[in-house]
Amino acid sequence: MQWYQIKIQLPLSLLESTYNFLWDYVNGLRVERTENGFLLESYVFSSFPDKLLNRLNNVLNMLARSFQVDFSPPVITPLNTFLKEVFIIVPFPTTCVPNFGIPILVQRGRAFGTGNHPCTIYCLQALKEIFDGKFGRRQLKRILDAGTGTGILAIAAARLGVKNIIGVEISPEAVKEAQENVKLNKVTKEITILSSSVTETKGQFDLIFANLYGVLLKKIAPTMVRLLAPKGWIVLGGMIIPDDELVISTFTPYGLRESVRYYDEQWSVAVLQKV
């Protein structure tokens, strides 16, 4: 047995369905935005990867007919060069955890955040670029994940070495899922999951994730700004284009400046810094 990599270039309309299909068959997944849509990479530890490839082609052909779109056929190759500084979502339970990249184990339940949505993809990219200093150097001592869902963003931050992370969530079911995922990833010392609203949160944070939705973001903007430390960043997600302009314009009067925006034809995520 050995590691194989399957690469597929997909339009937005096929991304989530293809990702969800692969979830039950592979040992790792990652997605990145490209000029032509999204590159979905999956990793499988197997002796017979061609069987999966045939199933995948059948699913893709069915989806393409349904959505009336084209796609590039998937390509499978042995994984000879192991990835290092990239997040890899690992569907749990799994027979084999990748020994490369930055694995994040996730149980799929009803909570949002398995890595298949563009806004989650963009938030993970934003975290990595902030951590790498793309928008300026600042130590990330405290992070808040508002509406943590599965806890995927909080866990990703812990994987990068952040030691003080709080995830808040109002859904009891999501709280339970996030706590289980935190235990799976062995980051219980770094992450605290609270059953509460972001409006009840106290203190200040160097980075805030708010992968929520437009109306709520506008409503809680004053609270988010209060919780954000000077020179800190907030990642606004869940924004539908073109409403993202209205959401961002709610934050900028409070002294926040846009650093970058990630987007496709439907979804948008923005990184703002408190100046």
PERA-V818659 format. One record per residue. RES is the residue in one small letter. OMEGA is omega in degrees with one decimal (* if undefined). D_LAST is the distance of its C-alpha to the last C-alpha in Angstrom with 1 decimal. Layout:
BEGIN
res={RES RES}
omega={OMEGA OMEGA}
d_last={D_LAST D_LAST}
END
This chain:
BEGIN
res={m q w y q i k i q l p l s l l e s t y n f l w d y v n g l r v e r t e n g f l l e s y v f s s f p d k l l n r l n n v l n m l a r s f q v d f s p p v i t p l n t f l k e v f i i v p f p t t c v p n f g i p i l v q r g r a f g t g n h p c t i y c l q a l k e i f d g k f g r r q l k r i l d a g t g t g i l a i a a a r l g v k n i i g v e i s p e a v k e a q e n v k l n k v t k e i t i l s s s v t e t k g q f d l i f a n l y g v l l k k i a p t m v r l l a p k g w i v l g g m i i p d d e l v i s t f t p y g l r e s v r y y d e q w s v a v l q k v}
omega={177.6 179.6 173.9 177.5 176.1 179.9 178.1 172.7 -171.9 167.6 -179.3 -174.9 -178.6 -170.3 -173.3 -178.7 179.4 177.4 -178.4 176.5 -176.4 -176.6 -175.4 -172.5 -172.6 -178.5 178.6 -178.8 170.2 -178.0 172.4 179.3 176.4 179.6 -175.5 -178.8 -177.7 173.6 177.3 177.3 175.2 -175.0 -177.4 176.9 -167.6 171.7 -175.9 -177.4 -177.6 177.6 177.9 -180.0 178.6 177.0 -179.1 178.5 178.4 179.4 -179.4 178.3 178.2 -179.9 -178.8 176.9 -178.0 -177.8 180.0 178.2 176.8 175.4 175.3 -178.8 178.0 179.4 179.6 -179.8 172.2 -179.6 -177.6 178.6 -176.5 179.2 -178.6 -170.4 176.0 176.6 176.5 178.9 -176.9 177.0 -178.8 5.3 -179.2 178.4 -176.0 177.3 179.5 176.8 179.6 -178.2 177.4 -174.5 173.4 -179.2 -178.2 170.5 179.8 176.0 179.9 -179.2 179.4 172.8 174.1 178.9 -176.3 -177.4 -179.6 -177.5 174.4 178.1 -179.1 178.8 177.0 177.1 179.1 178.5 -177.9 -178.1 174.5 -179.0 -179.7 176.0 -177.5 -177.5 -179.6 -176.8 176.1 179.1 179.6 -178.5 -178.7 179.0 174.9 175.2 -176.2 -174.4 -167.5 179.7 178.7 -176.1 -172.6 -177.8 177.7 179.5 177.7 178.9 178.0 178.6 178.7 174.6 178.2 -170.5 -175.0 -175.0 176.3 174.0 179.2 -175.1 -179.0 179.4 179.4 -179.7 179.1 177.3 179.8 179.3 -179.9 179.4 178.0 179.3 176.1 178.1 179.5 -177.0 175.9 178.7 -179.5 178.3 -176.5 -171.2 172.0 177.5 -177.5 174.4 -176.7 177.2 177.5 179.9 177.6 -175.8 -180.0 -180.0 178.4 -172.7 179.6 178.8 177.2 169.5 177.1 179.7 -170.8 172.8 -166.7 -177.0 179.9 179.3 178.9 -177.7 -174.8 -178.7 -180.0 178.4 -178.3 179.8 178.3 -178.0 -176.0 179.5 175.6 -178.3 179.6 -178.6 169.8 179.5 -179.1 -178.7 179.1 -177.3 177.6 177.0 9.3 -177.6 -179.7 178.9 179.8 180.0 -178.5 179.9 174.6 -177.0 -173.8 177.4 178.8 178.8 176.6 -178.6 -178.8 178.3 -178.2 175.2 175.5 -175.4 170.6 -177.2 -176.0 -170.8 -177.2 173.6 -178.4 173.8 179.0 178.6 178.2 -175.6 *}
d_last={52.4 49.3 45.7 45.4 42.5 42.6 40.4 40.2 38.3 37.8 36.6 34.3 37.3 39.1 36.2 36.3 40.1 40.6 38.2 39.9 43.3 42.4 41.0 44.5 45.8 43.3 41.7 38.2 36.0 32.9 31.5 29.4 28.6 30.6 31.4 34.5 33.2 32.9 34.5 35.9 37.1 39.3 41.1 44.5 46.8 50.2 53.6 54.0 50.7 52.7 53.6 50.0 49.5 52.4 51.0 47.6 49.2 51.2 48.1 46.2 49.2 49.5 45.8 45.8 48.9 47.4 44.1 46.0 43.7 44.3 43.0 43.6 46.1 44.7 45.4 46.3 46.5 46.9 43.7 44.5 41.0 39.0 35.3 32.9 29.1 29.3 29.3 32.8 33.5 36.8 38.9 40.5 43.3 44.0 46.8 44.6 41.0 39.7 39.8 37.1 33.5 31.3 33.5 32.3 35.2 35.1 37.8 38.1 38.5 37.3 33.6 31.1 29.8 32.5 30.6 32.5 30.0 27.7 24.6 25.4 26.0 22.7 20.9 22.9 22.0 18.3 18.8 20.9 18.6 15.5 18.1 19.5 16.3 16.2 12.5 12.1 13.8 13.0 15.9 16.2 18.0 17.9 17.8 18.7 20.8 21.2 24.6 25.6 29.0 30.9 28.2 27.8 24.1 24.2 27.2 25.6 22.8 25.6 27.5 24.8 25.1 22.5 24.5 22.8 22.5 23.2 24.4 25.2 27.8 30.0 32.9 35.4 36.7 33.3 32.7 36.0 35.4 32.0 33.7 36.5 34.3 32.4 35.9 37.1 34.3 35.0 31.4 32.3 31.0 27.5 27.2 27.9 28.7 28.7 30.6 28.2 25.7 21.9 22.1 24.2 21.8 20.6 18.2 14.8 14.2 12.4 13.5 14.9 17.6 18.6 21.4 23.1 24.0 22.7 24.2 23.1 19.5 19.4 21.3 19.2 15.7 15.3 16.6 14.4 11.1 13.0 13.9 10.6 9.7 6.6 5.4 8.1 9.5 11.8 14.8 16.5 20.2 23.5 22.6 25.7 25.6 25.3 23.8 20.6 19.4 20.0 18.2 15.0 15.3 15.5 12.0 10.1 11.2 9.3 5.9 5.9 6.9 10.2 11.1 14.7 17.4 20.7 23.6 27.4 29.7 28.9 25.9 22.2 19.3 15.7 12.8 9.4 6.1 3.8 0.0}
END
